[in-house]
Amino acid sequence: MSKQRYWLSLDGNLCKRPLIWELSRNFDLIFNIRNASITGEIGIIGIELEGDVEVIKEAVSWLEAQGVQVEPVEISTIEG
């Protein structure tokens, strides 16, 4: 079991799509939204994913395939 944090950047129609819901339906992970800001057509989400390392990698690859920019959080900048 692993816990990893990421910044997700979305734009355009991705902001209107229920990506986190789709992620929860497709992958056996625990999600914790640590921070989120959506203004107009731009969205930034700080998310923590917990689960099997391989499943987390698959989920990140899936997000990137959907057009989401995914950046790992190296330090705990999204504490709260």
Long-range contacts (C-beta under 8 A, 24 or more apart in sequence): 1-50, 1-51, 1-52, 2-50, 2-51, 2-52, 2-53, 2-56, 3-48, 3-49, 3-50, 4-48, 4-49, 4-50, 4-56, 4-72, 5-34, 5-46, 5-47, 5-48, 5-49, 5-72, 5-73, 5-76, 5-78, 6-46, 6-47, 6-49, 6-60, 6-70, 6-71, 6-72, 6-73, 7-44, 7-45, 7-46, 7-70, 7-71, 7-73, 7-78, 8-43, 8-44, 8-45, 8-46, 8-47, 8-63, 8-68, 8-69, 8-70, 9-42, 9-43, 9-44, 9-68, 9-69, 9-71, 10-38, 10-42, 10-43, 10-44, 10-45, 10-67, 10-68, 10-69, 11-41, 11-42, 11-43, 12-41, 14-43, 14-66, 14-67, 14-68, 15-41, 15-42, 15-43, 17-66, 19-63, 19-66, 19-68, 20-45, 20-47, 23-59, 23-62, 23-63, 26-59, 26-62, 27-51, 27-55, 27-58, 27-59, 27-62, 28-52, 28-55, 29-55, 29-56, 29-59, 34-78, 34-79, 34-80, 35-78, 35-80, 46-73, 46-77, 46-78, 48-78
